[in-house]
């Protein structure tokens, strides 16, 4: 028997959405790039293609949402957050980028709210918490679609939109699944909300059942740490006194000072009985610089900590310029090597 469409006019059950956050890039120019390379460059290319597809999926959800529905301006004082949180932390940098984008060009995509189930005249956010927070800080109303949703449809809409944007880490998605499970939602609802199969959801819940919530929160989002590593860490908590030892370790000064992914590595080292590399000797403070074209068409933030060199491109042509760089990495590296050789020969 075919499953009934959960959110008529909003979700298409025939599609599985796994997309990327596009809140700050909905107006950006998109470009499909075809690479002939294989290996590491091929993997990067596939990742770029996947991100573009995920961004399209996120927009697809919101287009279906707005189709046939009225987008209205709501006073942010009338809106409350969802009854189940799905995010560990929102960095100030990410929030400021979204704030500046909405300040300059307005709110591109509406949020989804439902009439509050317990408070007359109030609304509850299904998704779009950050956009609502930005609107509140800017002193503006927030553009929203109001839709009657029961609790099940509310969490499915919330989870699927976040899965489409793919801006939640594995452990944030896992803790969201655990909260839904604790609230008594059935496994099919959790699977639909996360766009995940039964095996994946089972592995997610096994992580939260083994690792204490206090330890998970202390580690943080750990965006570079995937499912298998989290699962391996959770198995360590089956050992005697592992939870008690971990609870004490996550309160140490070096652990607290580290970034989330470094915290994860430090805890793994500690539970394995190995010397723990602290945040100070794992990474060097990153130097940060800015660059932009005179006409403002492309802006870049450049970070270098000695191990990683990152360029984040913004503005209207940021996506196209980034795609051009990716498409010409081989040629750029060859030019770099020639320059290095020329400089070396010139010094002799």
PyMOL commands that set and color helices and strands:
alter all, ss='L'
color gray80, all
select helices_A, chain A and resi 39-66+76-78+92-105+129-138+151-165+170-182+187-194+198-210+213-219+227-236+242-249+253-257+260-271+279-282+318-327+329-347
alter helices_A, ss='H'
color red, helices_A
select strands_A, chain A and resi 71-74+79-80+111-115+123-127+142-146+287-292+299-304+309-314
alter strands_A, ss='S'
color yellow, strands_A
deselect
rebuild
show_as cartoon
